[in-house]
Amino acid sequence: MQDFWFRLSLPMIFGAIFALILWGWFSATYALWFMLVFVFVLLVRHAWQLHKLGEWLGDKRLEAIPEGTGIWDDVFSRLYQMVKKHNQTKQKLATQLLQMEQATAALPEGVVILNEVNRIEWFNPIARQHFDFNSEHDVMQDITYLVRQPEFIGYLQKSDFSKPLMMRPARHDNMVVSIKLISYGVNKRLLISRDITQFERIESMRRDFVANVSHELRTPLTVVNGFVENLQDMPDLGNDSARQALGLMSEQTRRMENLVADLLVLSRLESNHNPLRHEIIDISRLLDEVCQGGRLLSNEKHDLRLEMKDNTKMLGNREELRSAFDNLLGNAIRYTPEGGLITLRWNEQGGQQIFSVKDSGIGIPAQHISRLTERFYRVDSSRSRETGGTGLGLAIVKHIAMRHQATLEIFSEEGKGSTFSLVFPDRKMLA
Ligand code: ADP
């Protein structure tokens, strides 16, 4: 900086010394005139350099930076360095951005960057394919104007994005995409879309296969079971071993019938062509029926209690809820030794409706709890078979819960008992 001021004032110092010499040799008037002309020339020079700087600011190309003299040489060379460095940084950033764009373009998933008001800031080519975005017009558009499916808009408005949304894009009816939102930065969101059409096709084939096999098995099984029962009833049935064999056959065919029936229930619950039909359910009556069924099953071997307030009503599918409640109570009865206490409860907590079955039975070791709703998962398979279980009961309960937007919660302590609860969201409740 000192150097700058020194170089700026150097011509003035020389001019002043020369003016002093003129004063000494001639007169003050000569010196004054000289200084006037000298300052004027200096001003014109600075004005000219300023003009060149002004011209360059309108151009801004590095190679167009003007050459200056005196202090302006210094200013222009510093400006040159600065612009050169700036251009290099810009170039580096542009290369990095291009690499990032190429990397995200190569991703097999669609990526959309949304701002805090759901406007699209950027998307990659796969997202363009999934949602038919237009690169020219759709940037900074509200995504809800372009993807209008109600389930998508509902998903965007949620605050919990832990579960992905499956949907069919508007113009690709035969495609299924899974959508997930990830929050980042300050109110920014990343929307990831994945084409799961193939996976869905295989899933649907699997569902159809299980449904068809179960359906085909049902008739021959009924016939076999009918004949076995007829044979058992025949008065002239020979020896004990034949009677024993027929007993075993009857037991096994009944097990298979139960299994096929449960598989068919699961297939129906999973089917896309079976939307939930809602009705107003009188919960008190429903639970009375469930409790009576439980008493028959328990055969007075357990202390069965029902705790609930009167006049509770809920919107849902009665048949499905009955099946879920029956399953949970059936399990409690089958896994609770004689004399145990089983409590059915319906209560409200924080606006949620909760159905729970608490038993004082054998309980479940902690490591098994998270897997209980898997098909055919059993803690102790011999015990489950002994009690007539198919291993599908809790899978059915979980599906019914999902169809009612409810969650299944399980608390259990080995040797002390278990509590299975179905927690229904507030909006299901009717006044
Ligand atoms: P299952 O037909 O074998 O009972 P479920 O799907 O209904 O099949 O239950 C899965 C497993 O969870 C059962 O095999 C059993 O080990 C365990 N289970 C379910 N309910 C209870 C309960 N109330 N007490 C103890 N264990 C239970």
Residues whose N, C-alpha, C, O or C-beta is under 5 A from the ligand:
A	BS01	ADP	N331 A332 Y335 G361 G363 I364 L372 Y377 R378 V379 D380 S384 G389 T390 G391 L392 G393 L394 A395 S418
